[in-house]
């Protein structure tokens, strides 16, 4: 049976670089940002302390509609973990 997914260990810096270089996109189906300020602060503190923080699920789909109305051709798509 073919492997359906792979796990990669990326640093926060690498993920931020994906965002800055426009390699990663948010699909139209993703809900709006809902975290409170204290939740963001706690996540940043966890990252700073090097605590495990869970997973970000990314997919590649060439024809998924993005938030800006364009298609996801050649981009990594943030499915979960916004």
C-alpha positions in Angstrom: 0.0 0.0 0.0 1.3 3.4 -0.9 2.1 5.9 1.9 -0.7 8.5 2.1 1.3 11.0 4.1 4.7 12.0 5.4 5.8 13.7 8.5 8.4 16.5 8.4 10.0 18.4 11.2 10.0 22.1 10.3 11.2 24.8 12.6 8.9 27.8 13.3 11.4 29.9 11.2 11.0 27.5 8.2 7.2 27.7 8.4 7.4 31.6 8.6 9.6 31.5 5.5 7.0 29.4 3.7 4.5 32.1 4.5 6.8 35.0 3.6 7.7 33.4 0.2 4.0 32.8 -0.5 4.6 29.0 -0.7 1.8 28.3 1.7 -1.8 29.4 1.4 -5.0 29.3 3.3 -8.0 27.6 1.5 -11.4 29.2 1.2 -12.8 26.5 3.5 -10.6 27.5 6.5 -12.5 29.3 9.2 -11.5 32.9 10.2 -8.9 33.4 13.0 -10.7 32.9 16.3 -7.9 32.9 19.0 -8.0 35.4 21.8 -4.9 37.4 22.6 -4.0 35.4 25.6 -4.1 32.2 23.6 -1.7 33.6 21.1 0.6 34.7 23.9 0.5 31.2 25.5 1.3 29.6 22.1 4.3 32.0 21.7 5.4 31.2 25.2 5.2 27.4 24.5 7.2 27.8 21.3 9.8 29.9 23.2 10.1 27.2 25.9 10.4 24.5 23.1 7.3 22.7 24.3 5.6 20.4 21.8 2.8 22.2 20.2 1.1 19.7 17.9 0.9 19.4 14.2 0.2 21.6 11.2 -1.5 19.7 8.4 -0.5 20.8 4.9 -1.7 19.4 1.6 -1.0 20.0 -2.1 -4.0 20.3 -4.3 -3.6 22.1 -7.6 -7.2 23.2 -7.9 -8.3 24.2 -4.4 -9.8 27.7 -4.2 -8.0 30.0 -1.8 -9.3 32.8 0.4 -8.2 35.4 -2.2 -10.3 33.6 -4.9 -7.2 32.2 -6.8 -6.3 28.5 -7.2 -3.7 26.8 -5.2 -1.5 25.7 -8.1 2.0 24.9 -6.8 1.3 26.0 -3.2 1.3 24.1 0.1 -2.3 24.4 1.6 -2.8 24.9 5.3 -5.6 22.4 6.2 -5.4 22.6 10.0 -3.3 24.5 12.5 -4.0 28.1 11.4 
